[in-house]
Amino acid sequence: MASRRLLVSFLRSSAARRPRSPFCSAPKRSPRPSPTGHFLHRFASHYATSAAAAEPPPSKTAPGGGLGGKITDEFTGQGAIGKVCQVIGAVVDVRFDEGLPPILTALEVLDNQIRLVLEVAQHLGENVVRCIAMDGTEGLVRGQRVLNTGSPITSEFNDDIVETNKLFQSEFNDDVIPSIPAFGLPASRYFLILYLFLLTVPVLWDLWNEDTWIICLLYMLPRLVPVGRATLGRIINVIGEPIDEKGDIKTEHFLPIHREAPAFVEQATEQQILVTGIKVVDLLAPYQRGGKIGLFGGAGVGKTVLIMELINNVAKAHGGFSVFAGVGERTREGNDLYREMIESGVIKLGDKQADSKCALVYGQMNEPPGARARVGLTGLTVAEHFRDAEGQDVLLFIDNIFRFTQANSEVSALLGRIPSAVGYQPTLATDLGGLQERITTTKKGSITSVQAIYVPADDLTDPAPATTFAHLDATTVLSRQISELGIYPAVDPLDSTSRMLSPHILGEGHYNTARGVQKVLQNYKNLQDIIAILGMDELSEDDKLTVARARKIQRFLSQPFHVAEVFTGAPGKYVELKESISSFQGVLDGKYDDLPEQSFYMVGGIDEVIAKAEKIAKESAA
C-alpha cells in the first residue's frame, strides 16, 4: 500500500508538472475508433506540445491551428505530422508544413479505424506528396493527420539497422515522449515496464492519466513487417501484420523492403545446380542455384503439389527454408494452399510451429494495387534474411509474377504517368528488374525463385511476360496431356528448358544423357501419328525399340512425392542426381530392355525398378 500511495503521489505531481495536451481538456471525448489509432493520435498531439514546452521558440503550427509533430531528423522529416488533402481511390495526397518525406518513405495515418500505411511515390510541389495506400482508404477524410515515420516499410533483420536508420532513435526523459520503438528494447526494460504497468492499473483507472498510458503502450505496440524464423508457418500481409488469426509474431529485428541488389563483388560467380531430388527436373531442366525459374501450367495439373515437394526437399536436403509470396491471386487459392501445406506437414501448428518449412506472404487480388505492387518485395525481404543472416539456400515462390506487373501498371495510371506499349507502365522494365536482380546467389547463400507466369490471351509477345522471360534461367512446363496419362509430376520433358543444360556446366555425362532422353522422346512423339493410323506392327524394328524405350523413360520420369504420401499412401522418394543420370543412361543403353514398362512407373531409383519387376514376375508366375 505504501508503494501504491507513493506511486499515486508521483503520478499526480507528474501530471500537474507536465503540460497537458489540448485534447485532454475537452469535457467530452469523441469516440475512439480503435485503440491503436487513438494512442497514435494522442502520441502525436502530446509529442507536439511537449516539444513546444521544451524548446524556447514555439514550433510552427499548421493552418487552422493544428500542431505539427517534432522533427527528429531534418533529412527524412521523421516525426512530422501532415494532413490529408486529397483521396482518389488508392492514391492519397498529404501536405506537410515541414519535414517533407523522401520518395518511398512510409507514412502512417493517425486516428484511423485500421492501421493504414502510405508509401510516398511523388512530390507534387507546395509541400504535397502523392502516396500509394497499402490498404483500403474507406473512411479516410481530408484533414486527417498523417505521421512521417522517416523510413521505408521495414522488415526485421538485425541490430545494425539501428545505427543506419535513425527513425526510431530517441532518449526517454520527462519532457519528450520517445518515438515508436520498432527495433525492440532490452528484456530488462520490457519486464520493468510490464511490472510498472500491472502495478499501476488500479491507480490509472482512477486517475486516467493518459500521458502515462501512452508511454507504456507505445513500448507495447505491435511492430512492423517481421522476418526470421518467427514467420515460419505464419501468414503476413504487405506491412507484416499476421492475418492467420494466430496472434502476434514475436521477433526482434527490422529490414526495409526497398533495398539495392547485392553488389557484383558479393555475388557468387560459379554456376551450380540446385539439386531438388526430382528426376525430371534435375536431369532435363536443372535449376540454377540462385536462378529464376518460370512455372507454366493450367489448373489441376499439379503446380501446388510440385511447389510443396520443392519446399520439402530443399528443407531436408539443403536445410533451407522457403517463402511463398501470393501476389494478386485468388483468396481461395491462398487458403487452399495453406490447408494443403498443413495436411502435408510443410506447415505445422501449435507447439511444433517452429518445425515449419515455409513462410507465407499474401496480397491477394482483393487488395489495393499498392499492396499487390509491394507484397512481392515483402516476400523477397523475408527470403533475403534467411540468405544473408543464416546463409541458407532459400526457395522463393511468387504466384503470380504477372500480377506484380499488373499492380504496378495500375499504380502508374493512378499517378498519372503516360502509358507505354499495350497500356503498361513506362517503368515496366525498371519495376521488374528491381525485384529480379535481388534474387541471386551471394557468398553467404542463395535465393532460387520459382515464379508462376500468367500469359494474357496466350500471347507470348505481350510486354509483361516478354519482359519476365528475359530474367528467367529455366522454365518448367506442366502438361495436361501428361497428367491425363497419370504421370506425375506432369513436367513436359520437351518443352521445359534450362540455361544450365550445357556440357561446360553439367559435364559431358549429364549433358549427353539428357540430350539422349530428349531425342528418344522426340522420336516417339514423331511416331505417334503413324502408330495411331497404322499401328505398332507397321513400324521397323528400330522404331519399335525406340517406342519401347521411350515409354519406359516416360514412366520412369514419374516419381512419388513426400507431400502426396498422405493422399496416395506411397512413400515419397528423393533421388540423387548421380543416380538419376546413371539410371537413365542404362535405359538408353538397353540394359533394362527386358524389364516390363509398368515396373518403371512411380518409383525412385533403378534398384526399385528391378525389385518391382521381380515382384511382377512372381505375381505373374503365381
C-alpha positions in Angstrom: 0.0 0.0 0.0 2.8 2.3 0.8 4.4 1.8 -2.6 1.0 2.4 -4.2 0.5 5.7 -2.3 4.0 6.8 -3.3 3.2 5.9 -6.9 -0.1 7.8 -6.8 1.6 10.9 -5.5 4.3 10.7 -8.1 1.8 10.4 -10.9 -0.3 13.3 -9.7 2.8 15.5 -9.3 4.0 14.4 -12.7 0.6 15.2 -14.2 0.5 18.6 -12.6 4.1 19.4 -13.7 3.8 18.2 -17.3 2.0 20.4 -19.8 -1.3 18.9 -20.8 -2.4 18.2 -24.3 -5.2 20.5 -25.5 -7.2 17.3 -26.3 -7.3 16.2 -22.7 -9.0 19.4 -21.5 -12.1 18.7 -23.6 -15.1 17.9 -21.3 -16.4 15.3 -23.8 -14.1 13.0 -25.7 -15.0 11.8 -29.2 -15.5 8.1 -29.6 -12.2 6.3 -30.4 -12.4 4.1 -33.5 -9.6 1.8 -32.4 -7.0 1.6 -29.5 -4.0 1.9 -31.9 -5.4 4.8 -33.7 -6.3 6.6 -30.5 -3.0 6.2 -28.9 -1.1 7.2 -32.0 -3.3 10.3 -32.2 -2.7 11.1 -28.5 1.1 10.4 -29.1 1.3 12.9 -31.9 -0.5 15.7 -30.0 1.4 15.1 -26.8 4.7 14.9 -28.7 4.0 18.3 -30.3 3.0 20.1 -27.1 5.9 18.5 -25.1 8.4 19.6 -27.8 6.9 23.1 -27.7 7.3 23.4 -24.0 10.8 22.0 -24.1 12.1 24.5 -26.7 12.1 28.3 -26.2 10.9 29.1 -29.8 7.4 27.8 -30.5 7.1 25.2 -33.2 5.2 26.0 -36.4 1.5 25.4 -36.5 -0.4 24.0 -39.3 -3.1 26.1 -41.0 -6.2 26.1 -38.9 -4.3 26.0 -35.6 -3.2 22.3 -35.8 0.0 21.3 -34.2 2.8 19.6 -36.1 5.0 16.8 -34.7 8.6 17.2 -33.6 11.0 16.6 -36.4 13.9 14.4 -35.1 15.7 14.1 -38.5 15.9 17.1 -40.8 16.7 14.9 -43.9 13.9 12.4 -43.6 11.4 14.7 -41.8 10.8 11.9 -39.3 8.2 12.8 -36.7 6.5 15.4 -38.8 2.7 15.5 -38.9 1.0 16.2 -42.2 -2.7 16.3 -43.3 -4.6 14.5 -46.0 -5.6 17.0 -48.7 -7.0 14.6 -51.4 -8.1 11.0 -51.6 -8.6 9.3 -55.1 -9.1 5.6 -54.6 -5.7 4.1 -53.6 -3.9 7.4 -54.1 -3.7 9.8 -51.2 -2.1 13.3 -51.3 -0.7 14.6 -48.0 0.5 18.2 -47.2 3.4 18.8 -44.8 4.2 22.2 -43.5 7.7 21.0 -42.6 9.6 17.7 -42.8 8.8 16.7 -46.3 9.3 12.9 -46.6 11.6 11.5 -49.3 10.3 9.1 -52.0 9.5 5.5 -50.8 9.1 6.8 -47.2 6.3 5.1 -45.2 3.7 7.3 -43.7 1.1 6.2 -41.2 -2.4 7.6 -40.9 -3.3 8.6 -37.3 -6.7 8.1 -35.6 -7.9 5.7 -38.3 -10.1 2.7 -37.8 -7.5 0.3 -39.2 -3.7 0.6 -39.5 -3.2 2.4 -42.8 0.3 2.7 -44.2 1.1 5.0 -47.2 4.2 5.0 -49.4 5.4 8.2 -50.9 5.5 7.9 -54.7 5.7 11.5 -56.0 6.5 15.1 -54.9 3.8 17.4 -56.4 5.2 20.7 -55.1 3.9 23.1 -52.5 4.9 20.6 -49.8 2.4 18.0 -51.1 3.4 14.3 -51.6 1.4 11.8 -53.5 1.2 8.4 -51.8 0.0 4.9 -52.6 -2.1 3.2 -49.9 -1.2 -0.3 -48.7 -4.8 -0.9 -47.6 -8.3 0.4 -48.3 -8.9 4.1 -48.0 -12.6 3.8 -47.0 -13.3 6.3 -44.2 -10.3 8.5 -44.9 -11.1 12.2 -44.8 -9.4 15.4 -45.7 -7.6 17.0 -42.8 -6.8 13.7 -41.2 -3.4 13.6 -39.6 -0.5 11.5 -41.1 2.7 10.7 -39.3 6.0 10.7 -41.2 7.9 7.6 -40.0 11.1 8.7 -41.7 11.9 5.3 -43.3 10.6 2.8 -45.8 8.3 0.0 -44.9 10.6 -2.2 -42.9 11.1 -5.9 -42.1 13.0 -7.3 -39.2 16.7 -8.2 -39.7 19.5 -7.2 -37.3 20.6 -4.6 -34.8 22.9 -2.9 -37.3 19.9 -1.3 -38.8 19.5 0.8 -35.7 22.8 2.5 -36.5 21.9 3.3 -40.1 18.3 4.1 -39.7 17.6 6.9 -37.2 13.9 6.6 -37.5 13.1 5.3 -34.0 16.2 6.5 -32.1 15.3 8.7 -29.2 16.0 9.2 -25.5 13.4 8.8 -22.8 13.0 11.8 -20.5 10.3 13.7 -18.7 9.7 16.2 -21.4 9.7 14.3 -24.7 7.9 11.0 -25.4 10.2 8.7 -27.4 9.5 7.6 -30.9 7.7 4.3 -31.5 10.3 1.6 -30.8 10.4 -0.5 -34.0 13.7 -2.2 -33.1 12.7 -3.5 -29.7 14.2 -2.9 -26.2 16.4 -4.9 -23.8 14.4 -7.6 -22.0 15.0 -5.9 -18.7 13.2 -2.7 -19.8 10.3 -4.7 -21.1 10.0 -6.5 -17.7 10.3 -3.2 -15.8 7.6 -1.5 -17.9 5.3 -4.5 -17.7 5.8 -4.6 -13.9 5.0 -0.9 -13.5 2.1 -1.2 -15.9 0.5 -4.1 -13.9 1.2 -2.3 -10.6 -0.4 0.9 -11.7 -3.5 -0.5 -13.4 -5.9 0.2 -10.4 -4.4 3.7 -9.9 -4.5 4.6 -13.6 -8.1 3.6 -13.9 -8.9 6.2 -11.2 -6.6 8.9 -12.4 -6.8 8.2 -16.2 -3.5 9.9 -16.7 -3.5 9.4 -20.5 0.1 10.5 -20.8 1.2 7.6 -18.7 -0.9 5.2 -20.7 0.7 6.4 -23.9 4.2 6.0 -22.5 3.5 2.4 -21.5 1.6 1.4 -24.6 4.0 2.9 -27.1 6.5 0.3 -25.9 4.0 -2.5 -26.4 2.6 -1.5 -29.8 2.9 -4.2 -32.5 6.0 -4.0 -34.6 6.2 -3.7 -38.4 7.0 -6.3 -41.0 8.6 -9.3 -39.3 11.1 -11.7 -40.8 13.2 -14.6 -39.5 12.2 -18.0 -38.1 9.2 -16.5 -36.2 7.5 -16.1 -39.6 7.7 -19.8 -40.5 4.2 -21.3 -40.6 2.6 -17.9 -40.4 0.8 -15.7 -42.9 1.6 -12.0 -43.1 0.4 -9.1 -45.3 2.4 -6.5 -47.1 3.2 -4.5 -43.9 3.9 -7.5 -41.8 0.7 -7.9 -39.9 -0.3 -11.5 -39.2 -3.5 -12.4 -41.0 -3.9 -16.0 -39.9 -5.5 -15.1 -36.5 -2.8 -16.9 -34.5 -1.6 -13.9 -32.5 1.3 -11.6 -32.9 4.7 -12.6 -34.5 7.3 -12.2 -31.8 10.6 -11.2 -33.5 13.4 -8.7 -32.9 14.9 -7.0 -36.0 13.8 -5.0 -39.0 14.8 -4.6 -42.7 13.4 -2.2 -45.3 11.6 -3.8 -48.2 13.3 -1.4 -50.7 17.0 -2.5 -51.0 19.7 -2.5 -53.5 20.6 -5.7 -55.3 23.8 -7.4 -53.9 26.9 -5.8 -55.4 28.8 -7.8 -58.0 31.7 -8.4 -55.7 29.3 -10.0 -53.2 27.8 -12.4 -55.8 29.0 -15.9 -56.4 30.3 -16.3 -60.0 30.3 -20.1 -60.1 27.2 -21.6 -61.6 25.9 -24.5 -59.6 22.9 -26.8 -59.8 20.3 -26.7 -57.0 19.5 -30.4 -56.7 15.8 -30.9 -56.0 15.6 -34.7 -55.8 13.0 -34.7 -58.6 14.3 -36.7 -61.5 12.7 -34.9 -64.4 13.8 -31.5 -63.1 17.4 -32.4 -62.2 18.0 -34.3 -65.4 16.3 -32.4 -68.1 15.7 -28.8 -66.8 18.0 -28.3 -63.8 17.6 -25.3 -61.6 20.4 -22.9 -61.1 21.4 -22.1 -57.5 20.2 -18.5 -57.2 18.4 -18.6 -60.5 14.9 -17.7 -61.7 12.5 -20.4 -62.9 9.3 -19.8 -64.7 6.5 -22.3 -63.8 3.8 -22.7 -66.5 0.7 -24.8 -66.1 -3.1 -24.7 -66.1 -5.5 -25.6 -63.4 -5.3 -29.1 -61.9 -2.0 -30.3 -63.4 -0.1 -30.3 -60.1 1.5 -26.9 -59.6 0.7 -26.8 -55.9 2.0 -30.3 -55.2 5.2 -29.6 -57.2 5.7 -26.4 -55.2 5.2 -28.2 -51.9 7.6 -31.0 -52.8 10.2 -28.5 -53.7 9.7 -26.8 -50.3 10.0 -30.2 -48.6 13.1 -31.4 -50.5 15.0 -28.2 -50.2 14.4 -28.1 -46.4 15.6 -31.7 -46.0 18.5 -31.8 -48.4 19.8 -28.3 -48.0 18.4 -27.2 -44.6 16.9 -24.1 -46.2 13.5 -22.5 -45.8 11.0 -21.3 -48.3 8.9 -18.2 -48.7 5.7 -18.1 -50.7 4.5 -14.7 -52.0 0.9 -14.7 -53.2 0.8 -11.7 -55.5 -2.7 -10.8 -56.8 -4.1 -14.3 -57.0 -7.4 -15.6 -55.7 -8.0 -15.7 -51.9 -9.5 -19.2 -52.3 -6.2 -20.5 -53.8 -4.2 -18.9 -50.9 -6.5 -20.6 -48.4 -6.3 -24.0 -50.2 -2.5 -23.8 -50.4 -2.3 -23.1 -46.7 -4.6 -26.0 -45.8 -2.7 -28.4 -48.1 0.6 -27.4 -46.6 -0.8 -28.2 -43.1 -2.1 -31.6 -44.3 1.2 -32.5 -46.0 3.3 -31.4 -43.0 5.1 -28.5 -44.7 3.4 -26.2 -42.1 3.0 -27.4 -38.5 0.7 -25.8 -36.0 0.8 -25.4 -32.2 3.9 -26.4 -30.3 5.6 -27.7 -33.5 5.2 -24.5 -35.5 9.0 -23.9 -35.2 9.4 -27.0 -37.4 7.5 -25.4 -40.3 9.4 -25.1 -43.5 7.7 -22.2 -45.2 6.6 -18.6 -44.5 3.6 -17.1 -46.4 3.2 -13.5 -47.5 -0.2 -12.7 -49.1 -1.5 -9.8 -51.1 -4.4 -11.2 -53.0 -6.5 -9.8 -55.8 -9.0 -8.1 -53.5 -6.2 -5.9 -52.1 -5.5 -2.3 -53.3 -2.9 -2.0 -56.1 -0.4 -0.6 -53.7 -0.4 -3.7 -51.6 -0.2 -6.0 -54.6 2.7 -4.0 -56.0 4.7 -4.3 -52.8 3.9 -7.7 -51.4 6.5 -9.3 -53.7 9.1 -7.1 -52.2 8.0 -8.1 -48.7 8.3 -11.8 -49.5 11.7 -11.2 -51.1 12.8 -9.3 -48.0 11.8 -12.3 -45.8 13.8 -14.6 -48.1 16.9 -12.2 -48.0 17.0 -12.5 -44.2 17.4 -16.3 -44.5 20.1 -15.9 -47.2 22.1 -13.1 -45.7 21.7 -13.7 -41.9 21.6 -17.5 -41.8 23.5 -18.4 -45.0 20.8 -20.7 -46.4 19.6 -21.8 -49.8 16.2 -20.3 -49.9 13.3 -21.0 -52.3 11.1 -18.1 -53.1 7.8 -18.8 -54.8 5.9 -16.0 -56.5 2.4 -16.6 -57.6 1.8 -14.7 -59.9 4.6 -12.5 -61.3 2.2 -11.1 -63.9 0.0 -9.7 -61.2 3.1 -7.8 -59.8 3.4 -6.1 -63.2 -0.3 -5.6 -63.4 -0.4 -3.9 -60.0 2.4 -1.6 -60.9 0.6 -0.7 -64.1 -2.5 0.3 -62.0 -0.3 2.4 -59.7 1.3 4.1 -62.7 -2.1 5.0 -64.1 -3.3 6.4 -60.8 -0.1 8.5 -60.6 -0.9 10.0 -64.0 2.1 8.6 -65.9 1.9 8.3 -69.6 1.3 4.6 -70.5 3.7 2.7 -72.7 3.1 -0.2 -75.1 -0.2 -2.0 -74.7 -1.1 0.3 -71.8 1.6 -0.9 -69.5 3.6 1.5 -67.3 6.6 3.3 -68.8 8.7 1.8 -65.9 7.9 -1.8 -66.7 11.5 -3.0 -67.1 12.6 -1.0 -64.1 9.9 -2.3 -61.8 10.6 -5.9 -62.7 14.3 -5.6 -62.8 14.4 -4.1 -59.3 12.7 -7.3 -58.0 14.5 -9.9 -60.1 18.1 -8.6 -59.6 17.8 -9.1 -55.9 17.1 -12.8 -56.5 20.7 -14.1 -56.8 23.4 -16.1 -55.2 25.9 -14.4 -52.8 28.9 -15.8 -51.0 26.6 -16.4 -47.9 23.7 -18.2 -49.5 21.2 -18.1 -52.4 17.7 -17.3 -53.3 16.2 -19.5 -56.0 12.9 -18.2 -57.3 10.1 -20.2 -58.9 7.6 -17.9 -60.5 4.2 -18.8 -61.8 3.6 -16.8 -65.0 0.2 -16.0 -66.5 0.3 -15.2 -70.2 -2.5 -12.9 -71.1 -4.5 -14.3 -74.1 -1.7 -16.8 -74.6 0.3 -14.0 -76.3 4.0 -14.6 -75.5 4.9 -11.3 -77.2 2.9 -9.3 -74.6 5.3 -6.8 -72.9 4.6 -8.2 -69.4 5.6 -11.9 -70.0 8.1 -11.0 -72.6 10.0 -8.8 -70.1 9.8 -11.6 -67.5 11.3 -14.2 -69.9 14.4 -12.1 -70.2 15.2 -12.7 -66.5 14.5 -16.5 -66.4 17.2 -19.1 -66.2 14.9 -22.1 -66.7 11.2 -22.9 -67.5 9.2 -25.8 -66.1 6.1 -26.6 -68.2 3.4 -28.8 -66.7 1.4 -30.6 -69.4 -2.2 -31.6 -69.2 -1.6 -34.4 -71.7 1.0 -36.0 -69.4 -1.2 -35.6 -66.3 -4.0 -37.4 -68.2 -1.7 -40.4 -68.5 -1.4 -40.4 -64.7 2.3 -39.4 -64.8 3.2 -37.1 -62.0 4.9 -34.7 -61.8 3.4 -33.8 -65.2 6.5 -31.9 -66.4 6.8 -31.8 -70.2 10.4 -33.0 -70.8 10.5 -31.5 -74.3 9.0 -28.0 -73.6 10.9 -27.4 -70.3 14.2 -25.7 -70.8 17.2 -24.5 -68.7 20.3 -22.4 -69.4 22.2 -24.9 -67.2 21.8 -27.6 -69.8 25.3 -27.2 -71.1 28.3 -29.6 -71.1 30.5 -26.8 -69.7 28.3 -26.5 -66.6 26.9 -30.0 -66.2 29.7 -32.1 -67.6 29.6 -34.3 -70.7 28.0 -37.3 -68.9 24.9 -35.4 -67.7 24.5 -33.4 -70.9 24.7 -36.4 -73.2 22.3 -38.4 -71.1 19.8 -35.5 -71.0 20.0 -35.0 -74.8 19.7 -38.7 -75.4 16.5 -38.9 -73.3 15.0 -35.9 -75.2 16.0 -37.4 -78.5 14.2 -40.7 -77.8 11.1 -38.9 -76.5 11.0 -36.6 -79.6 11.3 -39.6 -81.9 8.5 -41.3 -80.1 6.4 -38.2 -80.4 7.0 -38.1 -84.2 5.9 -41.8 -84.5 2.7 -41.3 -82.6 0.7 -40.3 -85.7 1.9 -43.4 -87.6 1.1 -45.6 -84.6 -2.4 -44.1 -84.4 -3.1 -44.7 -88.0 -1.3 -47.9 -88.9 -0.5 -49.5 -85.6 2.7 -50.8 -84.0 3.1 -53.7 -86.4 3.9 -51.4 -89.3 7.0 -49.9 -87.6 10.5 -51.1 -88.2 12.4 -53.0 -85.5 14.5 -49.9 -84.7 11.3 -47.8 -84.3 9.7 -50.5 -82.1 12.8 -50.4 -79.9 12.7 -46.6 -79.7 9.0 -46.7 -78.8 9.6 -49.3 -76.1 12.4 -47.3 -74.5 10.5 -44.1 -74.8 7.5 -45.5 -72.9 9.8 -46.8 -70.2 11.6 -43.4 -69.9 8.2 -41.6 -69.9 7.1 -43.7 -66.9 10.5 -43.6 -65.2 10.2 -39.8 -65.1 7.2 -40.2 -62.7 8.0 -40.1 -59.0 6.1 -40.4 -55.8 6.2 -37.3 -53.7 6.6 -37.0 -49.9 3.9 -34.4 -49.6 1.5 -36.6 -51.5 2.0 -39.6 -49.3 -1.0 -38.7 -47.1 -3.2 -38.9 -50.2 -1.6 -41.8 -52.1 -0.2 -44.0 -49.4 3.0 -44.4 -51.4 6.2 -43.2 -49.6 7.9 -40.3 -51.3 11.3 -40.7 -53.0 14.3 -38.3 -53.1 16.6 -39.3 -56.0 20.2 -38.1 -56.1 21.5 -36.5 -59.3 24.2 -39.1 -59.9 21.7 -42.0 -59.5 19.3 -40.3 -62.0 22.0 -39.9 -64.6 23.3 -43.5 -64.4 19.7 -44.9 -64.3 18.6 -43.1 -67.5 21.8 -43.8 -69.3 21.3 -47.5 -68.6 17.8 -47.3 -70.1 19.3 -45.6 -73.2 22.0 -48.3 -73.5 19.4 -51.0 -73.4 20.4 -52.6 -70.1 16.8 -52.8 -69.0 15.0 -53.7 -72.2 13.9 -57.0 -70.7 12.0 -55.3 -67.8 8.3 -54.5 -68.2 7.4 -50.9 -68.7 4.9 -50.9 -65.7 7.9 -51.6 -63.4 9.2 -48.1 -64.2 6.1 -46.3 -63.0 6.1 -44.3 -59.8 9.4 -45.4 -58.4 12.6 -43.7 -57.3 15.9 -45.2 -58.4 16.7 -48.1 -60.8 17.0 -50.5 -57.9 13.4 -50.1 -57.2 12.6 -50.8 -60.8 14.4 -54.1 -60.7 12.7 -55.0 -57.4 9.3 -54.1 -58.8 9.9 -56.1 -61.9 10.8 -59.2 -59.9 7.6 -58.7 -57.8 5.6 -58.5 -61.0 7.2 -61.6 -62.4 6.4 -63.6 -59.2 2.8 -62.5 -59.2 2.5 -63.5 -62.9 4.1 -66.9 -62.2 1.7 -67.5 -59.3 
